[in-house]
Amino acid sequence: MDFNGSDTIPGPRAEDHLPQSTTAAAKIVIVGGFGVGKTTMVGSVSEIKPLTTEETMTQAGIGVDDNYGSETKTATTVAMDFGRIRITDEVVLYLFGTPGQERFWFLWEGLFEGALGAVVLVDTRRLEVSFEVMGRLEERGVPFVVAVNTFPDGPRYPLDDLRSALDLAPEIPIVECDARRRASSRDVLMTLMRFLHALALSNGLA
């Protein structure tokens, strides 16, 4: 299975049905804190109309949800986002975006079930949220890559500095992305697939 470049991903959005050539599917989870861009990433890269469970934010969340850096956000995911993308004619990825508010994190356990890997979206304005996110993945044994979503008003740091700040192991990929752009989001997914392929080779599973 070749994951050497994002050009293998079909460009135009596909119809809802899968082609007959599809032979394999994998579940990928998009995780991160509140407002880091998970719904945006799933929506930008999905070939089908994404399923979202966004609800209007209310006064009830004041003092409960940490919305620093997302003060203008008016809706939030309360269950999951769902999308789909083919990375080759044979392989399809099913994407599940998790809710970011901590009071909904209990839903993550079910979403992690059966996941081949995960993308951890990071906001440089709130790096501290990422530690618990990555810790939960490590506890479940879910391999992951880190994608730094580049918000216009967010501080920019060299990736090596961010790797050190996040205490990432050397083998875990970290990349910058713009979750609003389909090409950027699919490149993150290709980074994850190449990482998973390398893990499989190192474990003698490929």
Secondary structure, 3 states (H helix, E strand, C coil): CCCCCHHHCCCCCCCCCCCCCCCEEEEEEEECCCCCCHHHHHHHHCCCCCECCEEECCHHHCCCCCCCCCCCCCEEECCCEEEEEECCCCEEEEEEECCCCHHHHHHHHHHHCCCCEEEEEECHHHCCHHHHHHHHHHHHCCCEEEEEECCCCCCCCCHHHHHHHHCCCCCCCEEEECCCCHHHHHHHHHHHHHHHHHHHHHCCCC
